[in-house]
């Protein structure tokens, strides 16, 4: 089944940082790929607050 939801994760060259964009437009940065996907797939929890960058 296709939902039409698009999740995007980009690697920021020269760093260990991943930058994710949820299908709702919320953005989040993290070094841990598991944390990144947990954040995305937990939609919409965590999307309302100001987005933080984990360094």
N, C-alpha and C positions, 0 to 999 in steps of 0.2 A: 504494500500500500504506500503510495506517495503522499507526503503531507505538504510539500511545497516549501518547507522550512529550510533555510540555508544557514549553515554555520560556517564561519571562516576563521582559520587560525593562520597567522603569518609569523614567520620567524624574523626577528630584527637582526640583520646581518651584523656580525662583529660583537654580538652579545649572546647571552643564554636566555634572552627574554622572548616569550611568545606573546603575541597580541591577538586576542580573539574578538570577533564581532558576532553577536547573537543575531538570530533572525529578527528580533524585535528592535535591533539597532543599538542595544547596550554594548559597551566595550569593556574589556578587562585585560590586564597584563599579568603574567606570571612566569616564573622560571620552570615550574613543574608542570609537565604536560598532563599528568593525571589530575592535578588541581584545576587546570584550565578546562578540561572536559567535564569534570564534576560541576564546575561553575555553570558551564553552558547547559548541561543536561538537567540542572536543577531549576530551570526556568519555570516560573518567574521569580522564585525566591532569590534574594540577593541582587536583583536588578534595579530595585527602586532606590536604594541608597547610592550616595556618591561613589563612583567607581574608584578603586584604589589600585595602585601598582605595587605588586610584591617584588621586592628586590633581594 
